[in-house]
Amino acid sequence: MTPTAEPARGDCRATYREVLAEPRFRLLFATRAVAITADILRITTFSVLVFSTTGSAPLSAAAFGIGFIPQLFGSLLLGSLADRLPPRALITGGYALTCAAALLLALVRMPVAAGLGVVALVSLATPVFHGASSRLVAESLEGDAYVLGRSLNNIAAASAQLLGLALGGATVAALGPRRALAAGAVLYLGCALAIRIRLPRLPPGESGGTPGSAGRDSGAARASLRGAGLLLRRRTVRRLMVAQWLPVAFVAGSQGLLVAYSGERHFAPGWYAVLMGCLPVGMFVGDLVVGRLLRPPTRERLVVPLIALTGLPLVGFAARPGVGVSSCLLLLSGLGYAYQLGLQRPFLDALPQDGRGQAFSLLGAGSITLQGVGAVCLGAVAATIGTGGALALAGGVVALTAGWILTWHPSTSPVPVPNDSTGSENSQNRTLSPAVTIR
């Protein structure tokens, strides 16, 4: 597929205006922002509904996180469909499926176990249509325009999380949890209709197969497992995925401790919500500043310092600070999330042309799943050393991750690793692009 926007190549810096001028990206960007808002509304509202029905905190927590962990299995078993099926039908079907699930939860009074099963089944398909959407973005934008497109998506995600939390609370208070779920279903339906009407009918990926294979003769599960294996055997791809997974897993997972931390420190009611909002605010500002003001080589050189910035402020929670200092530490941590912008070009360059959709599916599903696992692990640690100690430990692990990435390549050459879609031994054993290395 020929890219439809080429506003910045190489080391030239693009602008957000140039990126938003691309109609296909603008549509995908807008619908994804609305869908994230609906996701947050649905997740929080379903958790409230389960708690109001059962009075069980563990079941309420399960309702909050049940949509996370199955995504990795969905990507491994179905991820190749992101390259094998036409993207318009796939993305439209994904939004329609989540709309139907939200309506089912809203209208049918089912046992809690059945409701959890509905959410888990839908989450199996989520990485597929997200992977198809990400593949279209990569094919629509080139060079720094692609990086800024990812930056805009991050900004939209942070803003939509805040809006979803506020909208969820207001809607539940005004309408009750079931009608709030129905309101979320309406948002999903709007996304599905917008994609169906506005997105052109496009072919599947260039080969429609798994990475390194041009065929369609194998089943979806077999092709997906084979494609995931081929991707993860490439050391460059594997390392870049892990670099994008680990910091987010521990920092986002630490958000699950903020309610308990506020309770332990006897903060005034409602302050936990302020603390939970500090990370997305920091993410918003960090992506805006790093994406707009820094040139591509500078972003790639700052990957390690920004990862360290993501983790080190959390170490300050070992001192059990008050509300003001805690808020500042979380804001600083959120600023470091912009490190991901420096990894986007090397990651895209390392992917085979015929497996981009599955790679993006695996990247997103792995990130979501590890966030859920991180929250569970940190919760278990907090039971032993307290929430402040667990938050500090999470920050320390992220800082160690920055040190690990620092060891990846000794060269200072700014040339990214070239793409080699043949899957040869040489391409699999290349290390991270030197452009993202700080000596």
Disulfide bonds with the S-S distance in Angstrom:
none
